[in-house]
Amino acid sequence: MSNPTNALQTAHRAAWIEGISYLALLFVAMPLKYFADLPDAVRIVGAIHGILFVWFIYAAYHAKVEAGWSFVRFAILCATSLVPFGMILFDRMLVVEEPART
């Protein structure tokens, strides 16, 4: 194990960026597709979100390895990415992992 703190910070950052892209997909691109007849919005934002989702899963797995999480904890944390605003839940679950800053 190298440095769990760096892995946790990267997972935290990835969760927020991926979560914001998910919200953009749901609350910006989808309405543009259905109410403004702009299907390219979903195609573009969806592709960006897909890449960020893969990055998030990778970062969460790296944090799992570095912090020694169980598979169940890892799976629960990954499941937060399927819920709108789930990055807030992920963040709260991660707080117990980070050491106190001095």
DSSP file (Angstrom, degrees, kcal/mol; ACC not computed):
  #  RESIDUE AA STRUCTURE BP1 BP2  ACC     N-H-->O    O-->H-N    N-H-->O    O-->H-N    TCO  KAPPA ALPHA  PHI   PSI    X-CA   Y-CA   Z-CA
    1    1 A M              0   0    0      0, 0.0    65,-0.1     0, 0.0    66,-0.0   0.000 360.0 360.0 360.0 130.3    0.0    0.0    0.0
    2    2 A S        -     0   0    0      1,-0.1    64,-0.0     2,-0.0     0, 0.0   0.926 360.0 -22.7 -91.3 -75.6    1.4    3.3   -1.0
    3    3 A N     >  -     0   0    0      1,-0.1     4,-1.6     2,-0.0     3,-0.4  -0.806  47.0-172.6-144.7  99.2   -0.7    6.2    0.3
    4    4 A P  H  > S+     0   0    0      0, 0.0     4,-2.6     0, 0.0     5,-0.2   0.834  86.1  62.3 -60.9 -32.2   -4.4    5.7    1.1
    5    5 A T  H  > S+     0   0    0      1,-0.2     4,-2.3     2,-0.2     5,-0.2   0.922 104.3  46.5 -62.0 -44.3   -4.9    9.5    1.6
    6    6 A N  H  > S+     0   0    0     -3,-0.4     4,-2.4     1,-0.2    -1,-0.2   0.909 113.0  49.9 -63.2 -41.6   -4.0   10.3   -2.0
    7    7 A A  H  X S+     0   0    0     -4,-1.6     4,-2.3     1,-0.2    56,-0.3   0.897 111.5  48.4 -64.5 -40.1   -6.3    7.5   -3.3
    8    8 A L  H  X S+     0   0    0     -4,-2.6     4,-2.5     2,-0.2    -1,-0.2   0.892 111.1  50.2 -67.3 -39.6   -9.2    8.7   -1.1
    9    9 A Q  H  X S+     0   0    0     -4,-2.3     4,-2.5    -5,-0.2    -2,-0.2   0.898 111.3  48.8 -65.7 -39.8   -8.7   12.3   -2.3
   10   10 A T  H  X S+     0   0    0     -4,-2.4     4,-2.8     2,-0.2    -2,-0.2   0.912 112.0  48.6 -65.6 -42.0   -8.7   11.1   -5.9
   11   11 A A  H  X S+     0   0    0     -4,-2.3     4,-2.5    48,-0.3    -2,-0.2   0.902 111.3  50.8 -64.0 -40.5  -11.8    9.1   -5.4
   12   12 A H  H  X S+     0   0    0     -4,-2.5     4,-2.0     2,-0.2    -2,-0.2   0.938 112.7  45.5 -60.7 -48.3  -13.5   12.0   -3.7
   13   13 A R  H  X S+     0   0    0     -4,-2.5     4,-2.4     1,-0.2     5,-0.2   0.918 113.5  49.6 -61.8 -45.2  -12.6   14.3   -6.6
   14   14 A A  H  X S+     0   0    0     -4,-2.8     4,-2.7     1,-0.2     5,-0.3   0.888 108.3  53.9 -63.2 -39.6  -13.7   11.7   -9.2
   15   15 A A  H  X S+     0   0    0     -4,-2.5     4,-2.4     1,-0.2    -1,-0.2   0.917 111.6  44.7 -61.7 -43.8  -17.1   11.2   -7.3
   16   16 A W  H  X S+     0   0    0     -4,-2.0     4,-2.3     2,-0.2    -2,-0.2   0.924 115.4  45.6 -68.7 -44.2  -17.8   15.0   -7.4
   17   17 A I  H  X S+     0   0    0     -4,-2.4     4,-2.0     2,-0.2    -2,-0.2   0.935 116.9  44.8 -66.1 -44.7  -16.8   15.4  -11.1
   18   18 A E  H  X S+     0   0    0     -4,-2.7     4,-2.0    -5,-0.2    -2,-0.2   0.903 112.8  52.5 -63.8 -41.1  -18.7   12.3  -12.2
   19   19 A G  H  X S+     0   0    0     -4,-2.4     4,-2.1    -5,-0.3    66,-0.3   0.885 109.0  48.6 -63.7 -39.8  -21.7   13.3  -10.1
   20   20 A I  H  X S+     0   0    0     -4,-2.3     4,-2.4     2,-0.2    -1,-0.2   0.887 110.1  51.7 -67.6 -38.3  -21.9   16.8  -11.6
   21   21 A S  H  X S+     0   0    0     -4,-2.0     4,-2.1     2,-0.2    -2,-0.2   0.876 108.8  51.8 -65.7 -34.8  -21.7   15.3  -15.1
   22   22 A Y  H  X S+     0   0    0     -4,-2.0     4,-2.6     2,-0.2    -2,-0.2   0.913 109.9  48.5 -65.3 -43.1  -24.6   13.0  -14.2
   23   23 A L  H  X S+     0   0    0     -4,-2.1     4,-3.2     2,-0.2     5,-0.4   0.892 110.2  51.8 -64.1 -39.1  -26.6   15.9  -13.0
   24   24 A A  H  X>S+     0   0    0     -4,-2.4     5,-2.7     1,-0.2     4,-1.6   0.900 110.9  48.7 -62.9 -39.9  -25.8   17.8  -16.2
   25   25 A L  I  <>S+     0   0    0     -4,-2.1     5,-2.1     3,-0.2    -2,-0.2   0.937 119.2  37.6 -64.0 -46.7  -26.9   14.8  -18.2
   26   26 A L  I  <5S+     0   0    0     -4,-2.6    -2,-0.2     3,-0.2    -3,-0.2   0.901 128.5  29.0 -73.2 -42.3  -30.2   14.4  -16.3
   27   27 A F  I  <5S+     0   0    0     -4,-3.2    -3,-0.2    -5,-0.2    -2,-0.2   0.523 133.3  22.3-105.8  -6.2  -31.2   18.1  -15.7
   28   28 A V  I  X5S+     0   0    0     -4,-1.6     4,-1.9    -5,-0.4    -3,-0.2   0.662 124.9  38.3-119.4 -58.7  -29.6   19.8  -18.7
   29   29 A A  I  ><S+     0   0    0     -5,-2.7     4,-2.2     2,-0.2    13,-0.3   0.910 115.5  50.9 -67.6 -43.6  -29.0   17.4  -21.6
   30   30 A M  H  ><S+     0   0    0     -5,-2.1     4,-2.4    -6,-0.3     5,-0.3   0.937 111.8  46.4 -63.5 -46.7  -32.2   15.3  -21.2
   31   31 A P  H  >>S+     0   0    0      0, 0.0     4,-3.1     0, 0.0     5,-0.7   0.895 111.5  53.2 -61.7 -36.2  -34.5   18.4  -21.1
   32   32 A L  H  X5S+     0   0    0     -4,-1.9     6,-1.9     3,-0.2     4,-1.0   0.899 110.4  48.4 -62.5 -38.3  -32.7   19.8  -24.1
   33   33 A K  H  <5S+     0   0    0     -4,-2.2     4,-0.4     4,-0.2    -1,-0.2   0.944 122.8  30.2 -65.5 -47.8  -33.3   16.5  -26.0
   34   34 A Y  H  <5S+     0   0    0     -4,-2.4    -2,-0.2     3,-0.1    -1,-0.2   0.778 130.9  31.0 -89.4 -26.8  -37.0   16.2  -25.2
   35   35 A F  H  <5S+     0   0    0     -4,-3.1    -3,-0.2    -5,-0.3    -2,-0.1   0.701 130.2  31.3-105.2 -22.3  -38.1   19.9  -24.9
   36   36 A A  S  <<S-     0   0    0     -4,-1.0    -3,-0.2    -5,-0.7    -2,-0.1   0.330 101.1-121.3-115.7   5.0  -35.8   21.7  -27.4
   37   37 A D        +     0   0    0     -4,-0.4    -4,-0.2    -6,-0.3    -3,-0.1   0.916  66.5 137.4  54.3  48.1  -35.4   18.8  -29.8
   38   38 A L    >>  +     0   0    0     -6,-1.9     3,-1.5    -9,-0.2     4,-0.5  -0.695  19.1 167.0-121.6  76.6  -31.6   18.8  -29.4
   39   39 A P  H >>  +     0   0    0      0, 0.0     4,-1.6     0, 0.0     3,-0.5   0.737  69.6  72.0 -65.8 -21.3  -30.6   15.1  -29.2
   40   40 A D  H 3> S+     0   0    0      1,-0.2     4,-2.7     2,-0.2     5,-0.3   0.778  85.6  67.5 -64.8 -24.1  -26.9   15.9  -29.6
   41   41 A A  H <> S+     0   0    0     -3,-1.5     4,-2.5     1,-0.2     5,-0.4   0.926 103.8  42.9 -60.6 -44.0  -26.9   17.3  -26.1
   42   42 A V  H <X S+     0   0    0     -4,-0.5     4,-2.3    -3,-0.5     5,-0.3   0.890 113.0  53.1 -69.6 -38.5  -27.4   13.8  -24.7
   43   43 A R  H  X S+     0   0    0     -4,-1.6     4,-1.6     2,-0.2    -2,-0.2   0.932 116.5  37.6 -62.1 -45.5  -24.9   12.3  -27.0
   44   44 A I  H  X S+     0   0    0     -4,-2.7     4,-2.1     2,-0.2    -2,-0.2   0.961 122.4  40.4 -73.5 -52.7  -22.2   14.7  -26.1
   45   45 A V  H  X S+     0   0    0     -4,-2.5     4,-2.8    -5,-0.3     5,-0.2   0.877 114.9  54.7 -65.6 -36.1  -22.9   15.0  -22.4
   46   46 A G  H  X S+     0   0    0     -4,-2.3     4,-2.4    -5,-0.4    -1,-0.2   0.892 107.8  48.7 -64.1 -39.8  -23.6   11.3  -22.2
   47   47 A A  H  X S+     0   0    0     -4,-1.6     4,-2.0    -5,-0.3    -2,-0.2   0.919 113.1  47.1 -65.8 -43.1  -20.2   10.4  -23.7
   48   48 A I  H  X S+     0   0    0     -4,-2.1     4,-2.3     1,-0.2    -2,-0.2   0.933 112.8  49.5 -63.4 -45.2  -18.4   12.7  -21.3
   49   49 A H  H  X S+     0   0    0     -4,-2.8     4,-2.5     1,-0.2    -2,-0.2   0.894 107.9  54.7 -61.2 -40.0  -20.3   11.3  -18.4
   50   50 A G  H  X S+     0   0    0     -4,-2.4     4,-2.0     2,-0.2    -1,-0.2   0.913 109.1  46.8 -60.5 -43.4  -19.5    7.8  -19.5
   51   51 A I  H  X S+     0   0    0     -4,-2.0     4,-2.1     1,-0.2    -1,-0.2   0.922 113.8  48.2 -64.1 -43.9  -15.8    8.5  -19.5
   52   52 A L  H  X S+     0   0    0     -4,-2.3     4,-2.5     1,-0.2    -2,-0.2   0.840 108.1  55.6 -66.6 -32.8  -16.0   10.2  -16.1
   53   53 A F  H  X S+     0   0    0     -4,-2.5     4,-2.5     2,-0.2    -1,-0.2   0.921 107.6  48.3 -64.5 -44.0  -18.0    7.2  -14.8
   54   54 A V  H  X S+     0   0    0     -4,-2.0     4,-2.4     1,-0.2    -2,-0.2   0.919 111.6  50.4 -62.1 -42.7  -15.2    4.8  -15.8
   55   55 A W  H  X S+     0   0    0     -4,-2.1     4,-2.8     1,-0.2    -2,-0.2   0.910 109.6  51.5 -60.6 -42.7  -12.6    7.1  -14.2
   56   56 A F  H  X S+     0   0    0     -4,-2.5     4,-2.9     2,-0.2     5,-0.2   0.928 109.6  48.3 -61.0 -46.1  -14.7    7.2  -11.0
   57   57 A I  H  X S+     0   0    0     -4,-2.5     4,-2.4     1,-0.2    -1,-0.2   0.916 113.0  48.7 -62.0 -42.4  -15.0    3.4  -10.8
   58   58 A Y  H  X S+     0   0    0     -4,-2.4     4,-2.6     2,-0.2    -2,-0.2   0.935 113.0  47.2 -61.0 -46.6  -11.2    3.1  -11.3
   59   59 A A  H  X S+     0   0    0     -4,-2.8     4,-2.3     1,-0.2   -48,-0.3   0.896 112.5  49.5 -63.9 -40.4  -10.5    5.7   -8.6
   60   60 A A  H  X S+     0   0    0     -4,-2.9     4,-2.3     2,-0.2    -1,-0.2   0.893 111.5  49.0 -65.7 -39.1  -12.9    4.0   -6.2
   61   61 A Y  H  X S+     0   0    0     -4,-2.4     4,-2.4    -5,-0.2    -2,-0.2   0.916 110.3  50.7 -66.1 -41.6  -11.3    0.7   -6.9
   62   62 A H  H  X S+     0   0    0     -4,-2.6     4,-2.6     1,-0.2    -2,-0.2   0.908 111.3  48.6 -61.3 -41.6   -7.8    2.2   -6.3
   63   63 A A  H  X S+     0   0    0     -4,-2.3     4,-3.0   -56,-0.3     6,-0.3   0.881 108.5  55.2 -64.8 -37.6   -9.1    3.7   -3.0
   64   64 A K  H  X>S+     0   0    0     -4,-2.3     5,-1.5     2,-0.2     4,-1.3   0.935 111.5  43.2 -58.6 -47.2  -10.5    0.2   -2.1
   65   65 A V  H  <5S+     0   0    0     -4,-2.4    -2,-0.2     3,-0.2    -1,-0.2   0.939 118.4  43.6 -65.1 -47.6   -7.1   -1.4   -2.6
   66   66 A E  H  <5S+     0   0    0     -4,-2.6    -2,-0.2     1,-0.2    -1,-0.2   0.876 121.2  38.5 -68.6 -38.5   -5.2    1.4   -0.8
   67   67 A A  H  <5S-     0   0    0     -4,-3.0    -1,-0.2    -5,-0.2    -2,-0.2   0.571 107.0-121.9 -91.0  -9.6   -7.6    1.8    2.1
   68   68 A G  T  <5 +     0   0    0     -4,-1.3    -3,-0.2    -5,-0.3    -4,-0.1   0.836  45.8 174.2  74.8  33.3   -8.4   -2.0    2.5
   69   69 A W      < -     0   0    0     -5,-1.5    -1,-0.2    -6,-0.3     2,-0.1  -0.336  32.7-112.8 -68.6 154.0  -12.1   -1.7    2.0
   70   70 A S     >  -     0   0    0      1,-0.1     4,-2.2    -2,-0.0     5,-0.2  -0.408  28.6-110.0 -76.1 164.1  -14.2   -4.8    1.8
   71   71 A F  H  > S+     0   0    0      1,-0.2     4,-2.8     2,-0.2     5,-0.2   0.878 119.5  55.6 -63.8 -36.2  -15.9   -5.6   -1.5
   72   72 A V  H  > S+     0   0    0      2,-0.2     4,-2.5     1,-0.2    -1,-0.2   0.926 108.1  47.0 -63.4 -44.8  -19.3   -4.8    0.0
   73   73 A R  H  > S+     0   0    0      2,-0.2     4,-2.6     1,-0.2    -1,-0.2   0.928 113.1  49.8 -61.7 -44.7  -18.1   -1.3    1.1
   74   74 A F  H  X S+     0   0    0     -4,-2.2     4,-2.5     1,-0.2    -2,-0.2   0.924 111.3  48.8 -58.7 -46.2  -16.7   -0.8   -2.4
   75   75 A A  H  X S+     0   0    0     -4,-2.8     4,-2.1     2,-0.2    -2,-0.2   0.891 111.4  49.4 -63.9 -40.5  -19.9   -1.9   -4.1
   76   76 A I  H  X S+     0   0    0     -4,-2.5     4,-0.9     2,-0.2    -1,-0.2   0.926 111.7  48.6 -64.7 -44.0  -22.0    0.4   -1.8
   77   77 A L  H >< S+     0   0    0     -4,-2.6     3,-0.6     1,-0.2     4,-0.4   0.894 111.9  49.1 -63.7 -39.5  -19.8    3.3   -2.6
   78   78 A C  H >< S+     0   0    0     -4,-2.5     3,-1.5     1,-0.2    -1,-0.2   0.860 103.5  61.4 -67.1 -34.3  -20.0    2.6   -6.3
   79   79 A A  H >< S+     0   0    0     -4,-2.1     3,-1.7     1,-0.3     4,-0.3   0.759  89.0  71.1 -64.9 -23.6  -23.8    2.3   -6.1
   80   80 A T  G X< S+     0   0    0     -4,-0.9     3,-1.2    -3,-0.6    -1,-0.3   0.783  87.5  65.1 -63.0 -23.9  -23.9    6.0   -4.9
   81   81 A S  G <  S+     0   0    0     -3,-1.5    -1,-0.3    -4,-0.4    -2,-0.2   0.625  92.6  62.2 -74.2 -10.8  -22.9    7.0   -8.5
   82   82 A L  G <  S+     0   0    0     -3,-1.7    -1,-0.2    -4,-0.2    -2,-0.2   0.521  93.9  73.8 -89.3  -6.2  -26.2    5.6   -9.8
   83   83 A V  S X  S-     0   0    0     -3,-1.2     3,-2.3    -4,-0.3     4,-0.2  -0.900  92.2-108.8-110.9 132.6  -28.3    8.0   -7.7
   84   84 A P  T 3  S+     0   0    0      0, 0.0    -2,-0.1     0, 0.0   -64,-0.1  -0.378 109.9  13.2 -57.3 137.4  -28.7   11.7   -8.6
   85   85 A F  T >> S+     0   0    0    -66,-0.3     3,-1.3    -4,-0.1     4,-0.7   0.640  88.4 135.7  66.0  17.4  -26.7   13.7   -5.9
   86   86 A G  H <>  +     0   0    0     -3,-2.3     4,-2.7     1,-0.3     5,-0.2   0.717  54.7  74.4 -65.9 -21.2  -25.1   10.4   -4.9
   87   87 A M  H 3> S+     0   0    0      1,-0.2     4,-2.2    -4,-0.2    -1,-0.3   0.790  91.5  56.5 -64.4 -25.0  -21.7   12.1   -4.7
   88   88 A I  H <> S+     0   0    0     -3,-1.3     4,-2.2     2,-0.2    -1,-0.2   0.916 108.7  45.4 -69.6 -43.1  -22.9   13.8   -1.5
   89   89 A L  H  X S+     0   0    0     -4,-0.7     4,-2.3     2,-0.2    -2,-0.2   0.921 112.5  51.3 -63.6 -44.2  -23.6   10.4    0.1
   90   90 A F  H  X S+     0   0    0     -4,-2.7     4,-1.9     1,-0.2    -2,-0.2   0.922 109.5  51.3 -56.9 -44.9  -20.3    9.1   -1.2
   91   91 A D  H  X S+     0   0    0     -4,-2.2     4,-1.3     1,-0.2    -1,-0.2   0.910 110.2  47.9 -60.4 -44.7  -18.6   12.1    0.4
   92   92 A R  H  X S+     0   0    0     -4,-2.2     4,-0.5     1,-0.2    -1,-0.2   0.865 112.0  49.5 -67.0 -35.2  -20.2   11.5    3.7
   93   93 A M  H  < S+     0   0    0     -4,-2.3     3,-0.4     1,-0.2    -1,-0.2   0.815 110.2  52.3 -71.3 -29.1  -19.3    7.8    3.7
   94   94 A L  H >X S+     0   0    0     -4,-1.9     3,-1.8    -5,-0.2     4,-1.2   0.738  89.5  78.3 -78.4 -23.9  -15.7    8.7    2.8
   95   95 A V  H 3< S+     0   0    0     -4,-1.3     3,-0.3     1,-0.3    -1,-0.2   0.852  89.0  56.4 -56.2 -37.2  -15.3   11.2    5.7
   96   96 A V  T 3< S+     0   0    0     -4,-0.5    -1,-0.3    -3,-0.4    -2,-0.2   0.717 105.2  54.0 -68.8 -18.6  -14.8    8.3    8.2
   97   97 A E  T <4 S+     0   0    0     -3,-1.8    -1,-0.2    -4,-0.2    -2,-0.2   0.816  89.5  86.4 -83.7 -32.2  -11.9    7.1    6.1
   98   98 A E  S  < S-     0   0    0     -4,-1.2     3,-0.1    -3,-0.3     2,-0.1  -0.491  79.2-123.5 -76.8 135.3   -9.9   10.3    5.9
   99   99 A P        -     0   0    0      0, 0.0    -1,-0.1     0, 0.0     2,-0.1  -0.376  40.2 -87.1 -70.3 155.5   -7.5   10.9    8.8
  100  100 A A        -     0   0    0      1,-0.1     2,-0.3    -2,-0.1     0, 0.0  -0.377  43.8-127.1 -63.4 138.4   -7.9   14.2   10.7
  101  101 A R              0   0    0      1,-0.1    -1,-0.1    -3,-0.1    -3,-0.0  -0.689 360.0 360.0 -89.6 139.3   -6.0   17.0    9.1
  102  102 A T              0   0    0     -2,-0.3    -1,-0.1     0, 0.0    -2,-0.0   0.403 360.0 360.0-113.7 360.0   -3.6   19.0   11.3
